[in-house]
Amino acid sequence: MKNMKKYILSICLISLQLLSFAQTIPQRKIGKQIWMVANLNVSKFRNGDPIPQAKTAEQWTSANENKQPAWCYYKNDPLNGSKYGKLYNWYAVNDPRGLAPKGWHIPSIDEWGELVDSTRKSNNNLKPLKSTTGWKNYETGGYETGEDCVYCGGTGQRYSKISYKYITCTVCGGSGGNKSYSSKRILSGNGTNKSGFTGLPGGFRNYEDAIFYWIGEAGLWWSSEEVDDKNGYAFSLLRNDYNYEKLNKGYGGSVRCLKD
């Protein structure tokens, strides 16, 4: 009887802790949706069961091979966890015990699309979704434009059968065509965060070699949707773009929850 009372008491305490956590979660209404404004950083499922932490490469790849839930910090550094939250594999995200706190859920890919659409209504980029710091700069421009001169093939010269030497092309005047180069520019990858979403470039962990990639350059968030037995859908923010990804379930990605 005492053991039963202890068990009931522990369940009640877990429930109260989860309820308290759910009530204090920072959130923001974006369009018609209410999102968490920070990446998930929990180490237990909704029912209180622990989620295994995978520190070594062997533990991470083994979890994928055995289709088991796992989480880690970027480069196994808790300081990264305090800023970017934890990285979870798809098996943790979609475990029936529930990764999202009560009253919240992992968004579908369509719900990610709704977030993008509501943000892009008055903007032609996703800077309002991105945090104001933490994103690396990137280079743009320097691209070749235009076409080669058909007569000389873009060389600006042609071979003269009269003088037996190369002479300036009389069609393009030696320019080789109308080709030109746009100027190179260094742009900031940071956003404006006008939406309040605070999209951080937390990077990800690969499923094959368990190596960490792209912190400061990309944020990758899981959706709740499965593509097939080996892959799930995710949403990514890049320094100058975004994408809907088909990823192996063994990848380590961030999680952002949407209110029910």
Legacy VTK file of the C-alpha trace (Angstrom):
# vtk DataFile Version 3.0
C-alpha trace
ASCII
DATASET POLYDATA
POINTS 260 float
0.000 0.000 0.000
2.830 2.416 0.857
4.501 1.705 -2.475
1.227 2.400 -4.262
0.846 5.738 -2.443
4.425 6.685 -3.349
3.779 5.772 -6.965
0.586 7.858 -7.101
2.347 10.772 -5.379
5.251 10.658 -7.856
2.823 10.643 -10.792
0.995 13.638 -9.325
4.266 15.544 -8.836
5.344 14.843 -12.427
1.955 16.005 -13.679
2.163 19.220 -11.654
5.702 19.885 -12.915
4.655 19.343 -16.510
1.591 21.545 -16.051
3.700 24.293 -14.479
6.212 24.034 -17.321
3.473 24.232 -19.938
2.010 27.336 -18.339
5.331 29.190 -18.285
6.473 28.397 -21.820
7.359 31.622 -23.699
5.068 31.826 -26.717
4.126 34.138 -29.553
1.116 34.420 -31.828
2.220 34.508 -35.467
-0.648 34.794 -37.905
-3.308 32.433 -36.572
-0.795 30.150 -34.867
0.807 30.229 -31.414
4.420 29.058 -31.383
7.045 28.475 -28.731
9.727 31.137 -29.057
12.564 28.789 -28.044
13.700 25.362 -29.155
12.665 22.423 -27.010
15.184 21.451 -24.323
13.497 18.589 -22.441
15.108 15.270 -21.509
11.887 13.445 -20.589
8.801 12.418 -22.491
5.418 13.818 -21.512
4.742 10.789 -19.275
7.997 11.305 -17.353
10.084 8.573 -18.995
13.673 9.666 -19.690
14.852 10.178 -23.277
18.257 8.502 -23.768
21.140 10.904 -24.282
23.614 9.923 -27.002
27.015 11.455 -26.317
29.228 9.263 -28.474
29.063 8.714 -32.214
28.447 5.027 -31.594
25.464 5.752 -29.335
23.982 8.143 -31.885
24.281 5.820 -34.887
23.139 2.836 -32.799
19.940 4.662 -31.850
19.177 5.154 -35.532
19.971 1.558 -36.455
17.690 0.293 -33.693
15.007 2.957 -34.316
15.295 4.243 -30.759
14.784 7.809 -29.466
17.855 9.868 -28.625
18.929 13.440 -27.959
22.218 15.322 -27.714
23.647 18.807 -27.415
25.431 20.278 -30.415
28.988 18.954 -30.042
27.809 17.526 -26.702
28.248 20.942 -25.119
25.549 21.897 -22.558
26.258 25.570 -23.292
24.898 25.017 -26.783
21.843 23.440 -25.195
21.103 26.523 -23.141
21.085 28.612 -26.310
19.839 26.282 -29.057
18.008 23.585 -27.127
18.579 19.886 -27.690
18.919 18.000 -30.970
16.535 15.038 -31.261
16.279 12.200 -33.738
12.929 11.526 -35.410
12.257 8.547 -33.140
12.206 10.864 -30.121
10.058 13.395 -31.943
7.414 10.825 -32.837
7.546 8.561 -29.806
4.004 7.683 -28.610
4.910 8.839 -25.085
4.919 12.394 -26.426
7.835 14.793 -26.742
5.808 18.007 -26.765
4.452 19.289 -23.423
0.761 18.945 -22.723
-1.258 21.411 -24.799
1.395 21.517 -27.524
2.325 19.384 -30.524
5.052 18.892 -33.106
3.935 20.839 -36.214
3.113 19.129 -39.489
4.895 20.245 -42.641
1.709 22.089 -43.676
1.749 23.981 -40.378
5.350 24.979 -41.065
4.154 26.158 -44.464
1.433 28.247 -42.825
4.091 29.925 -40.685
6.132 30.730 -43.800
3.093 32.055 -45.664
1.992 34.312 -42.809
5.517 35.709 -42.515
5.984 36.300 -46.244
2.708 38.189 -46.782
4.436 41.533 -46.381
8.042 40.401 -46.891
9.961 38.798 -49.716
12.308 36.948 -47.378
12.226 35.099 -44.065
14.278 37.558 -42.035
11.278 38.170 -39.705
11.561 34.505 -38.619
15.288 34.647 -37.917
17.011 35.797 -34.741
18.836 39.115 -34.789
22.152 37.518 -33.795
24.046 34.281 -34.292
23.824 33.919 -38.081
27.047 34.028 -40.077
27.574 36.445 -42.953
27.366 35.187 -46.509
28.607 36.298 -49.907
26.335 37.146 -52.800
26.927 38.459 -56.319
29.941 37.938 -58.536
27.854 35.895 -60.903
28.405 35.891 -64.639
25.408 37.091 -66.624
24.564 37.429 -70.305
25.505 35.244 -73.274
28.592 34.472 -75.352
28.974 35.999 -78.792
27.795 33.349 -81.253
30.403 34.344 -83.823
33.539 34.038 -81.668
32.121 31.831 -78.883
32.824 34.398 -76.209
36.572 34.597 -76.831
36.436 38.129 -78.273
38.708 37.019 -81.120
38.465 35.046 -84.331
41.086 33.441 -86.527
41.726 35.240 -89.809
42.387 32.992 -92.774
43.803 36.009 -94.595
46.377 37.198 -92.080
46.736 33.789 -90.396
46.372 35.210 -86.930
43.745 35.963 -84.339
42.062 39.332 -84.735
39.396 41.189 -82.782
35.934 39.806 -83.430
34.059 42.277 -85.615
30.648 41.168 -84.278
31.131 41.747 -80.556
34.053 44.173 -80.818
36.241 42.002 -78.653
33.869 41.896 -75.686
33.009 38.226 -76.215
29.317 39.057 -75.971
27.229 40.891 -73.459
28.655 38.988 -70.491
29.243 40.822 -67.264
29.721 40.113 -63.586
27.541 41.374 -60.766
29.490 42.862 -57.896
30.207 40.719 -54.868
28.668 41.725 -51.550
28.990 40.429 -48.013
25.587 40.312 -46.338
24.561 39.578 -42.790
22.724 36.325 -42.255
20.910 37.739 -39.226
17.211 38.441 -39.344
14.900 41.066 -37.888
12.854 38.672 -35.722
9.800 40.883 -36.270
7.624 37.781 -36.023
9.005 36.904 -32.594
9.760 33.341 -33.710
13.494 33.740 -32.934
14.766 31.196 -35.451
18.281 30.253 -34.369
20.984 28.588 -36.500
21.416 25.582 -34.217
22.817 23.256 -36.896
22.218 19.516 -36.920
23.845 16.125 -36.336
24.383 13.718 -39.217
22.970 10.208 -39.010
25.821 8.289 -40.725
28.950 9.633 -39.041
27.292 11.476 -36.114
29.276 14.618 -37.003
27.796 18.029 -36.190
27.283 20.552 -38.982
26.269 24.124 -39.818
25.831 25.872 -36.490
25.558 29.578 -37.307
24.533 28.735 -40.875
21.274 26.792 -40.646
18.427 25.932 -38.323
16.644 22.626 -38.868
13.372 21.692 -37.187
11.528 18.389 -37.367
7.922 18.075 -38.436
5.615 15.319 -37.202
5.301 13.782 -40.660
6.895 10.635 -41.961
8.008 10.281 -45.586
8.706 6.546 -45.445
10.295 3.970 -43.162
13.667 5.738 -43.236
12.834 9.415 -43.677
10.821 12.215 -42.120
10.009 15.804 -43.120
11.741 18.842 -41.634
11.822 22.604 -42.138
15.091 24.485 -42.480
16.140 28.113 -42.361
19.399 28.929 -44.124
21.464 32.115 -44.181
19.658 33.385 -47.276
16.896 30.844 -47.957
14.582 28.205 -46.521
13.552 24.686 -47.480
11.317 21.718 -46.717
13.619 18.769 -46.230
13.323 15.001 -46.609
15.729 13.703 -43.971
16.854 10.353 -42.654
15.216 9.735 -39.279
18.646 9.429 -37.689
19.454 13.124 -38.155
19.595 15.281 -35.040
17.372 18.326 -35.455
15.811 20.995 -33.280
12.167 20.906 -32.197
9.780 23.825 -31.976
6.251 23.181 -30.723
2.923 24.609 -31.811
-0.006 25.149 -29.458
-2.958 22.777 -29.872
LINES 1 261
260 0 1 2 3 4 5 6 7 8 9 10 11 12 13 14 15 16 17 18 19 20 21 22 23 24 25 26 27 28 29 30 31 32 33 34 35 36 37 38 39 40 41 42 43 44 45 46 47 48 49 50 51 52 53 54 55 56 57 58 59 60 61 62 63 64 65 66 67 68 69 70 71 72 73 74 75 76 77 78 79 80 81 82 83 84 85 86 87 88 89 90 91 92 93 94 95 96 97 98 99 100 101 102 103 104 105 106 107 108 109 110 111 112 113 114 115 116 117 118 119 120 121 122 123 124 125 126 127 128 129 130 131 132 133 134 135 136 137 138 139 140 141 142 143 144 145 146 147 148 149 150 151 152 153 154 155 156 157 158 159 160 161 162 163 164 165 166 167 168 169 170 171 172 173 174 175 176 177 178 179 180 181 182 183 184 185 186 187 188 189 190 191 192 193 194 195 196 197 198 199 200 201 202 203 204 205 206 207 208 209 210 211 212 213 214 215 216 217 218 219 220 221 222 223 224 225 226 227 228 229 230 231 232 233 234 235 236 237 238 239 240 241 242 243 244 245 246 247 248 249 250 251 252 253 254 255 256 257 258 259
